[in-house]
């Protein structure tokens, strides 16, 4: 049935685009957080 046919190698699904987007999102929010943090520190 389906993927268990002889000679059919199962490819591993690797969502590279989604992982890259997630990493960029984390970096973006980290930068925003630090900018806000240092802005608040500078106000005293």
Secondary structure, 3 states (H helix, E strand, C coil): CHHHCCCCCCCCCCCHHHHHHHHHHHHHHHHHHHHHHHHHHHHC
